[in-house]
Amino acid sequence: MEERLQKLISACGLASRRTAEEWIAAGRVTVNGEKAHLGDRADLDRDDVQVDGRSLRPGGERTYLMLHKPRGYVTTLSDEKGRKTVADLVAGCPARVWPVGRLDLDSEGLLLMTDDGELTNRLLHPSYRIEKEYLVWVTGDVKRALPILSGPMELDGEKLAPARVRRGRTTGGVSQLSVVITQGKNRQVRRMCAQAGLEVLRLKRIREGELMLDRTLSPGQWRELTSQEILALWGETGP
């Protein structure tokens, strides 16, 4: 996806957008070997954008992975109980990456892993209110539970930010819900459902911020993020 050059330069951590505009006006930026102009756009997955002769790369030399976490793995780099960890699944990655946030042992889906501490902090810090969307398969009185889940709730004595909850199909007494939250308390969605009288049979994270789980990844598989996906994670919280 094309973005304005100043946004790309800023999101790569080189300068503010205003400074990037000054660099473009000064002729320090090129796109595919041609001098750039204010208002130009580019796609880092397709175009070679250079500042002072050096190509832009989101995150510099950092590593960003999307893992389709399967059930049965803990979201840690090591486990004193000897359980399988997500680190085992990305053992083929040459960089030492860590999970951004967590998915509990019985949950599955999108898990970001990186060695970028700044982006990790932005994605996890509650002030940025990064949305996380889950598909949840439940049994129980869903009609009664919906207003509870989307209304005022508390966990551990702390008020939760309102969740967005949407009901999907029901088959054989099992209903599918879409639950969007902006916090990340331990087992939050499962505990919310329990408060609303629902039993969770399966929980899968499908989105974090603007990043969707790649449907071509089977459980246990991972891939590196594209340049545009990295930029999307910064969103409006970028440098």
C-alpha positions, 0 to 999 in steps of 0.5 A: 500500500502506498504512503506519503514519503514523509510518513514512511521516513517517520515510521522508519524512525529516521525523523519527524514528518516535518523534518522528512518534508525538509529532506525531500525538499532538499533533494535528499530523498529518491524513489527508484533512483529518481529525486523525490518531491513533496506529495510523492508516495511509495510502497516499500514492498515495491519501491526503493526509497533512499535517504542520502543513498541508504534504503529505507527499511522499517525497524532498521535491522529489527526482526518482526514475525507473525506466528499462528500460535496453536493450542498447547503452547505457552507464550514464553521463551522458556518454561520451568514446567517443561511445557512446549513454548512459542520459542520452540516454534520459531527456532528457525529464526536467526534473531532472538525474538520475544512474544508481544503480549500473550495467548494462554496455553489453550488459546490460538491465533495471531501472535507477534514476535520481535526484537524491537523493544520500542514497538513492543512497548507501544503495542502493549502500553494501555495508553495507545489502546491497540485493538485486539480481536478474538473469535470465541466459541461459547455455550450458554445463554448468549442473548443474556450475555451480550449486554453484559459483555459489552457493558461496564465490567471489572476484573481484579477490582479494575474497570475495563474499557468497553468491549465491542461484541458481535454475535456470529452463527450458532451451530449445535448449541455453540455460538461464535462471538467476535470480541474486540478489546483494547486491554490485555489483562490475564485471560481477559476474554475468558474471564469476561465470558465466565462473568457473563455466564458463558463457557468458552470452548475455543478462543482465537485471536485474529487481529492486532491493530490493523494486522490480521492473521494470515489465513495461509499460515497453518497453526505452528507456522510463522513468517516475517512481516512485510514492510507495510505490515510493520508500518501499519502496526505503528499506525498513528502512534508512529514516531 
